[in-house]
Amino acid sequence: MGLTTHIICAVFAFIFGSVIGSFLNVVILRTPLKQSIVTEPSHCFSCGHRLAWYDMFPIFSWIFLRGRCRYCKSKISPRYMIIEAITAVAFCLAYLRFGFSVKLAYSFVLFAVLVVLSGIDIDHFEIPYWCSITIAVLGVSAFFVFKEALWYERLIAAGIVIVLFGILVFIGGMGGGDLQLMAGASLLLEFRVFAALLIGIVLGAVYGVVKKFRDKKYEKAITDKIREIAGKWYENQLDHGSGFVREGHDDIIVGGISEGEPDIEWEFLDEKVWQGLPDKAALSQALRENLKDEREGGFKIYLEGEDIKKVKYSRRMVFGPFLAIGIAAAWLVGDYMIGWYMGLFH
Ligand SMILES: [Zn+2]
């Protein structure tokens, strides 16, 4: 194939990716809400004006309209454009790497799923299981299609990842969704999955540090608020003798805020050390009324006898997008990475 044809094909892959990306935007927005992805025609979220075909060019419409609605001039979030651009670049890279091949088709499906699960994880702190299953199905079918790796290599990789990641999930920080995703990916990537894991964890750790600094102020404010609410509640408990931790014992109240709703995981309470039982509904109610602005996070309230010793609060962090970047990179160039790594020992 001549260079010109090659470039034209790469541009087509880019355009194709941007069109798919604009469809993925709809999937990310609507599937978690169980809404149909093929209902009413597109319209502005602010003024409701129906969008014309020239308002809906992926990437370019947003740039030409400078991120505003043509009709009411209200701001349009850049995320739609960013998702289109990421999908476009990913599809283009896949073409440059694999050319016209079965692997290119696999890449399109894989990258589309990775974009969707990243978007949904960012919005809802959850990786839909159908995304992980789709990747696992790609992996199982890849065994019959590509015949590069032996079946037991895929299974060994999957086994190691599940054990390793199970430990990380157990320690905390990562969710079961992350585990499912990496287990699915290991079937597709075999030992390259370790490259994916490494990239994901390193990127996630860097982001975690940045986020910690950025969120410090907010986390402090929420921590103080929880301490105040829990303090009042506990005092009330003590006054009424209705439920408190006995002298010389301690306990932790564990809870979280999910989609703006605070919730306490009472099953972690060690009821043996309590004198009477806590008024669970009252504390939940007080938290719900006073923590309306916070979206996602986890807290712990440490009780020691009649005192609240300390309160910890941290905002939740997503890992899915970083793992997705790792998986995409390992799929594209994992062979080189493994080769380079092996080369270190020769
Ligand atoms: Zn508008």
Residues whose N, C-alpha, C, O or C-beta is under 5 A from the ligand:
A	BS01	ZN	C44 S46 C47 G48 C69 Y71 C72 K73
